[in-house]
Amino acid sequence: MTEPSSTPLAPARYVAEHHEPSWREGLKVGTPTLFGIGAWGLVVGIAMVKSGLSVPQALGMTLLVFAGSAQLAALPLIAASAPIWVIFLTAFVVNLRFVIFAALLAPHFAHLPWRRRFLLGYVAGDMTVALFLQKYPSEAPQVGKLSYLKGLLYPNWGAWQVGSIAGIFLGSTVPAEWGLGFAGTLAIICVMIPLMVGRPALCGVLVAGAVAVAAAGLPYKLGLLLAVLVGMSTAMAVEEGTEKWRNRRQKFTVDEN
């Protein structure tokens, strides 16, 4: 493989080169998560039909939205005939985490054409972004970086769509006593737990859970929206406080020496 030139466009070509070993490594790393993603998609597909959406509407939602948390948050509101602004605001707030994901991924792929970045953003998910950043914490261009990300993203998207579409067509035939709502909760927990790395994420999850329980009686499921906002604010505050404490500690250590 040739070394990148010193021209400004070299990083883009360097990162964008297909690297089969990295693709296979990404596929291997992401494979254990695919069952949970597919199970979650199955539950959301069934929930869409049970909430009153027609099959074409449900198919359009899963293909265009591709955001399980936002879909699950919006469906009860749709079923309750909530105002459209409440539905959109809830989905928007639940998906605010993708702004953080975009900010984390942007330095790695800023030189790529916007169409490719748009596609990567569309198929990005919580687990795939976390796994990618574990492998490539540095923003420096590296051979195989994009191939590794694709090995994570595309199978994840495929597993979700297979599960969700299967759930859409099975929704009208699945008996309620199967307890698929509980299965969906387990699937979400399986995806969420590996992301709870560090004190900020753990504090955010605990606070969000407490707020969701305390505000369960609010109309239009607004307690979930409130829980997301408070949980995200808590995680950001803890992160900022931890960073300030580290800086003060480092400064104190340097002064002592």
Beta strands, then each sheet from edge to edge (+ up, - down):
end
